């Protein structure tokens, strides 16, 4: 009878261990998913910000080619002159550059990551 109890206890212990392994596995998996989700969310946000900035650069370029002053460009784009001043100055300094080149001038570190 003692060996039957030991076997039963051993089986219950193994089942409890397996349940704990599964619970820990699920917790770790949830943590990894959360980390990956946060990383992907940050990457997507950075990509969207870059795309928005590229679009803003292209708009400023068009308006600079029409000889519009900074204040008027800002007003037309519903931006403040301070918020587009760096873009405007860079476009003025490099009038023949494309929007990606202007972006690299404004964000030299961002482009070197790629």
C-alpha positions in Angstrom: 0.0 0.0 0.0 2.9 2.3 0.7 4.2 2.0 -2.8 0.7 2.8 -4.2 0.6 6.0 -2.2 4.1 6.9 -3.3 3.2 6.3 -6.9 0.0 8.4 -6.5 2.0 11.2 -4.8 4.6 11.0 -7.5 2.0 11.3 -10.2 0.3 14.2 -8.5 3.7 15.9 -8.1 4.5 15.4 -11.7 1.1 16.8 -12.7 1.7 19.8 -10.5 5.1 20.4 -12.0 3.7 20.2 -15.5 1.0 22.6 -14.6 3.6 25.1 -13.2 5.7 24.7 -16.3 2.7 25.5 -18.5 1.7 28.5 -16.3 5.3 29.8 -16.4 5.5 29.2 -20.2 2.3 31.2 -20.7 3.6 34.1 -18.5 6.9 34.2 -20.4 5.1 34.0 -23.7 2.8 36.9 -22.7 5.9 39.0 -21.6 7.7 38.3 -24.9 4.6 39.2 -26.9 4.2 42.5 -24.9 7.9 43.3 -25.5 7.6 42.6 -29.3 4.4 44.5 -29.5 6.0 47.6 -27.8 9.1 47.3 -30.1 6.9 47.0 -33.3 4.7 49.9 -32.1 7.7 52.1 -31.6 9.1 51.2 -35.0 5.8 51.9 -36.7 5.5 55.2 -34.9 9.0 56.2 -36.0 8.2 55.2 -39.6 5.0 57.2 -39.6 6.8 60.3 -38.1 9.4 60.0 -40.8 6.8 59.7 -43.5 4.9 62.7 -42.2 8.1 64.7 -42.1 9.0 63.7 -45.6 5.5 64.8 -46.7 5.9 68.1 -44.9 9.3 68.6 -46.5 7.8 68.1 -50.0 5.1 70.6 -49.2 7.7 73.2 -48.0 9.8 72.5 -51.1 6.9 73.2 -53.4 6.1 76.4 -51.7 9.7 77.6 -51.6 9.9 77.0 -55.4 7.0 79.4 -55.6 9.0 82.0 -53.6 6.7 81.9 -50.6 8.1 83.3 -47.4 8.3 81.2 -44.2 5.4 82.9 -42.4 3.1 82.4 -45.4 4.2 78.7 -45.8 3.6 78.1 -42.1 0.2 79.7 -42.3 -0.9 77.7 -45.4 0.3 74.4 -43.8 -1.3 75.3 -40.5 2.0 75.1 -38.7 4.0 77.6 -36.7 7.0 79.2 -38.3 9.2 77.8 -35.5 8.0 74.2 -36.3 9.0 74.3 -39.9 11.9 76.8 -39.7 14.6 74.0 -39.9 12.9 72.5 -42.9 12.6 75.8 -44.6 16.2 76.8 -43.9 17.5 73.4 -45.1 15.3 73.6 -48.3 16.6 77.1 -48.9 20.2 76.0 -48.5 19.7 73.0 -50.8 17.0 74.0 -53.3 17.8 71.2 -55.7 17.9 68.4 -53.1 15.1 65.8 -53.0 13.0 65.3 -49.9 15.0 62.3 -48.7 18.2 64.3 -48.9 16.6 67.1 -47.0 15.4 64.6 -44.4 19.0 63.2 -44.1 20.3 66.8 -43.5 17.7 67.2 -40.8 18.2 63.8 -39.2 21.7 62.5 -40.0 21.5 59.9 -37.2 18.1 58.4 -38.2 19.3 57.5 -41.7 22.5 55.9 -40.5 20.5 53.4 -38.5 19.1 51.9 -41.8 
